[in-house]
Amino acid sequence: MPLDIDTIRNQFPALALEDAGRRRIYLDNPAGTQVPQTVIDAMADCLVNANANLGGPFCSSVAADAIAGGAHVAMADLLNARSSREIVFGANMTTLTFQFSRVLGRRFEAGDEIIVSELDHDANVSPWYLLARDLGLTVRKIRLDPETFRLDYDHYESLLGDRTRLVCVGHASNLLGTINDIPRIATAAHARGALVFADAVHSAPHVPIDVQTLGCDLLVCSPYKFFGPHQGVLWGRESLLDSLEPYKLRPAPDSLPGRYETGTQSHEGMAGVTAAVDYLAALAPENGSRRERLRTAMELIHQYETELCGALIERLQAVDGLTIHGITAAGELSQRTPTVSFTLAGHHPEAIAEHLAGHNIFAWSGHSYAVEPCSALGLLEGGGVLRVGLVHYNVEDDIEALAAALEELATGQQLSA
């Protein structure tokens, strides 16, 4: 059953907006997606009918409890967690990663080693360097192969040693789109007794995530990247979360997951997360559990986006002077997300973004916080890249509009309005 793209697009109010008669073309999705009406409605309903703190006997607090509990169950379904006790909510992925860097740091000693990669967003790099600085740890870095745009797995395995305590790596690159082999990384790390912290922020909108098969120990993602509100979510193995000592206030619960959910959470955000998960599940046929429908839906999304990514890459390669940085071979597109970064000869990435904005095409320039891969590919000093990213509500007309605007820039010819 293919996705019904027209029906999907009609669920997103932002996709119908125009500015000065031009429709909005959202290619800034890697930085945050638009949301369906159901997410907006769920958040508004929470603020009207359940705007209370948790744990009270009165109706608005009882309703808030149900919203918070439902959000944990929804994320457990999306990630295939064994229990909703393994789901921790927070302000965003970066804040959760900093928090858990300190929690994990209680287990480390001076001279222990952490491994990061040259393909990661800085939110899965800097927290570990700062922890290493404070505790006297050593940080090692997995090389990015500039020819294949993949991690060098042989190099990674050579970095593992008796003092390796933690491997921090992304499930997919937010700059190049490369999907990493987390099961291979986790198997090798566990053989050395090390934990694996996976950043799934960029992969979550595009591919099924099954923490059981990935084999990592902790995983983080951001609902605002998969059609929900600004929130952060961490999954951790229950036995590991139980064994770690949290930084918490004395009155806060000792049980999971509350021991890690510091302060008052965004209950309206949680309501929106559940609605976003339910939106995704509804893309699949109405048979089976929500967890089963989510896997089917994400497989359908990946299939559609892989085809759309092929069309995007083919069209961009026809633009004179444009160089794509990432996997482009037709037979390998399933190994990447539809996030494509490129440079255009003679044009600074920021100037490209400004030109596209003039056509109401939304895209980001620079390093997109992916400082490591930008540096490894020698792109940082030149202003980084122009990054466009598709999701399943994008269509080929979006690609054509992008390509036409880029050809205008490359040739110096003005397009008609």
Secondary structure, 3 states (H helix, E strand, C coil): CCCCHHHHHHCCHHHHCEECCEECEECEHHHCCCCCHHHHHHHHHHHHHCCCCCCCCCHHHHHHHHHHHHHHHHHHHHHCCCCHHHEEEECCHHHHHHHHHHHHHCCCCCCCEEEEECCCCHHHCHHHHHHHHHHCCEEEEECEECCCCEECHHHHHHHCCCCEEEEEEECECCCCCEECCHHHHHHHHHHCCCEEEEECCCCCCCCCCCHHHHCCCEEEECHHHCCCCCCEEEEECHHHHHHCCCCCCCCCCCCCCHHHCCCCCCHHHHHHHHHHHHHHHCCCCCCCCHHHHHHHHHHHHHHHHHHHHHHHHHHHHCCCCEEEECCCCHHHHHHECCEEEEEECCECHHHHHHHHHCCCEECEEECCCCHHHHHHCCCCCCCCEEEEECCCCCCHHHHHHHHHHHHHHHHCCCCCC
